[in-house]
């Protein structure tokens, strides 16, 4: 693929570079402050502060804004210049802020009842069935809804939960995120290029842990391309291989904001990943991936402002 030509050096592009540089250097300072504010400041007021600072800075970063608009234009089947696409993009940034506000707020406060945050539960009995079977389970989610808060809500059911994640480039942000996860009772399994990451997940499954994994960003570039909103995109194959290798069931899980400050926990029936020989197993993995991607597309179509993507997804 040919790379696009560099943007012309104009006052607008120079301003965008300044904004991008400031955002990059100020984030390690802003994030700890944001976490402290989340403990005491109401979500509504903190949301306003975020709108005037972080969200505005992100929207003024040309590459980020264009990626958001291009991604949502495919989902909404409208031109990137459409007012509806722009409104949805701005709503997505606002929802992304609220994701972090709620996660950090509830992680650092012991007076929050997880059950009070859930307005609807769907398929919770499936989690209990998987846990009772004793083989662990892979909770396959995506960057949709409040995936970070999912572990806090699952703690209400008494499960042991681990999250497979890619470490943040900022050491400061990474440290605070790890601390927040630990506060809500979620173990972390960092993903690296080492095969030990795979082994760590298998070991957790053997200990009957519910392991949460993301299924919408093929960071390694070694996934499988599947139809997605009219084009093909690459999706990670790792969760499906882990399910096939371990025998642990793979359940699609989403934690979606309901618009009233509460959340809906959606657990779908396990997606089978079966096959005896290598060829049949590859076919089974391909079929199971297609099932998940179809479900993911349906979820995003219903909640486009809760799908958090800041780079061109179909590249």
N, C-alpha and C positions, 0 to 999 in steps of 0.2 A: 504494500500500500504506500502510495506517495504521500509524504508529509505535506501539510499545507504550508504555503509560503509565510514567512514571518510577517506579523502585522506591521503596517507602516508606522514610522516614528512620528506620531502626532501628539498634541497636548492630551488628548483623551487616553491614548495608549500609555503615555508616560504617567498620567495620573493613576491608571489602573495598576501599573507596575509598583507605584509607591504604595497604593492601598494593599496590594498583595504582600509586599515586603513588610509593611507595618503589621498586618494580620499575622504573618508568620512569626515575627519576633515578639509580638505582644501576647500571643496565645498562652505561652508558658506562665506569664504573669497573671493574665486574666482568669485562667481556669481555676487556680486555687482560690482566688477572690470569689469567683462565681460559686464555688462549692461552699464557701463559708456563708455567703448570702442565702443560699438555698435552704440553710438550716432555719433561718428566722424570717426572711422576707417572704411575703405571700407569693404563690406562683403567678398570680395575675400581674403584680408589680414587677416581679423579676422578668416576666415575659415582655413587658413594655421596655424594660432596660435592655434586654437582649435584642429586641426589635430595632432599637435606636443605635446599637453598637455592632454586635457580632453579625446579625442578619444583614444589616445595611452594608457592612464591609464585604461579606460574602457575595451579595448581589452585585456589588460594584466591581468584583473581579470578573473581567470579561469572559475568560475561559470557563469559569464556574457557571456564570449565568447562561452562557450559550449552551453548555452541556445540559443544564437543567431544562431549558426550554426545548432542546432537541429531543431529549428523552421523553418528556411529557407530551410532546407533539405526536409521537408514535403511539403512546398510550391512549391519548384523547382523540387521535385521528384528526388533528387540526394543524394548521401551519404554526411554526414556532412563533410567528408574529401575532398570533391570535390573542385577544385580550383574555380569553378564558384560560389559555395556556399560561400566560403570565400570572394571572390571579392564582392559579393552582400552584405555580412555582413559588410564589410568595407565601402561600399557605403552607407549602411543604417546609420552607425554612422556619416558619413559626412553629409547626408541629415538631420539627427537629429540636428546636430550643426547648419545647415543653418536655420532650423525651428526656433530655439531660436534666432539666429542672426537677422533674418528678423522681428520676433515678437517684440523683444526688441528695435530694430532700429526704426521701424515704430511707436511703442507705445510712444516713447519719442521725436518724431520729429513732428512738426506741418506743415512741408513743403512737406509732402508726399501726393500725390493724390491717394486715393485707386483705382480709376478707371484705373490709369496707370499701376497698378500691375496685372490687370486681362487680360489674353490673350484670354480666352474663357469663355463664360457664357452659361450654359445649364440649362433650367428649372427655370430661375429666375421669370418668370411669375407665377409659382406655389406659390412662397413666397408671392407675392402680393395678389393672390387669398385668401390664408390663412389669411393674415393680414386683408384684407377687410371683411372677414367673422366675425371677431371680437372675435373669441374663443381662440385665441392664437394658438400656434403650437409647436410640439416637433420636433426639428431638430436632428435626430438620426445619429450620426457620429461614428467614431472609431479613434484609434491611427494610422491613415493613413493620409499622406500628412501633411499640416500645419493646423491642427485643431485649434491651438491657434490663428492663424491669421484670421480665419473665421469671428470672430466678427468684426474685423477692416474692412473687405471687406463688410460685411452686413450693416455696418453703412452708406455706400455709398447709400444704397437704402432707408434710413430713417426709418429702423425698430428699435424697442426696443428689445435688445437681452440680455439674461442671460445665464450663463454657469453653469451647475451642475458639481461639481468637488470634488475630494477627496483631502483634505489639504496635502501639502507636509510635510514629516517628519521633514525637516529642517525649523525652524521658519524664518530664514533669507531668504531662497529661497521662502518660502510661502509669506512673506511680499512683496518681489519685484515682484512676479508674480501677486499678487492681485493689486498692484499699476499699473503694466503694463496693466492689463485687464481694470482697471478703466480708464486709459488714452485713451484707444481705444473705450471707451463707452460701455463696457461689464460689466453687473452686475454679481456678483458671488453668487452662492447658494451652500455652502459647504455641502457635504454628510457626515452624521454621523449615528450612530446606532439609533438615536432618530427618532420617528415618525414625529417630527416637520419638518424634511427634506422633507418628502412627502407633508406635508401641505404647506410648503414654495413654492414648485413647483406648486401645485394646485392654490395657490394665484396668482402667477405670470401669469399662463395661464389665469386666470379670468380677469387679467388686459391686456390681449391681447399681452403678451410678447412672443417672439419666444425663446423657451428654448432649448439650445443645451445640449445633453446628449451623453455619450459614450456607445456604444453597443457591445464592444468586450472584456471587462475585467470583469469577474464575481468576484469582490473583496469580496463580502459577502459570496460567496460559496452557495448561495441559488437559483441559476439560473436553467436553463433547459439545458440538454445536447442535442446537435444536431450534425449531421454529418458535418465535416469541414475538407477539404483536406484529405479525406479518413479515418479519425478517428472521434471520438466524443469528443466534448469540451463543457464546460459549458459557457453559455452566460447569461447576466443579464436580468431578466424579468421585472424589475421596469419600464422602459420606456413604455412598452406595457400595463402594468396595469394602469399607469397614463393616457395613451391615452384612455383606456376603461372607466376609472372612470370619466374623465373630458370631453370626447367628442372631445378633441383637436386632429386634424389630426397629423399623424406621418409621417414625410418626411425624407428619407435618404439623407444626405448631405455630400459631400466630397470636400475638397479644396486641389487640387493636384498640385505639382510643375511641370512646363512644361520643366524644364532643361535649361531655358534661363533667370532665375531670375524672372519669372512671374508665375502666378497661373491660374488654371482652376477651376471655381466654378461649381460643378455638383449637381443639385437638382433633385431627382427622384420623380415620382408621389407618392402621399400619399399611405401608406400601410394601408388597412382597419383593424381595430380592433373592431369587432362587436360581439354581442351575448347578448341575453336577460337573460336567466337563467345562473346560475353559471357554469353548465356543458358546455353549448354552448359557454359561454364566455371563458372558459379555452381552448376549442377547437379552438376558433378564435384567441386567443393569441398565441397558439402553431403554427397555420398556418402562422400568421403574422411574428413570429420570424423566421420561416423557410424561408420565403420570404426574410427577411433582411439578414440572414446569407448567403444565396445563392448569394445575390448581393454583400455582403462583400467579399466573396471568389472570385468572378469575379474581383472585384476591386484590391484585393491584388495580384491575379495572374498576372494582367496586370502591377502592380507597386510594386513588391516584396521589392524593396529597400526603399519604403516609408511606410512600416509597422513597427512600433516601438514597439518591444517587447524584454525585457531584462531578462525575466524569462521563464522557460519552460511552454509554453502556454497550452499544452495538459494535463498537470497535474492539 
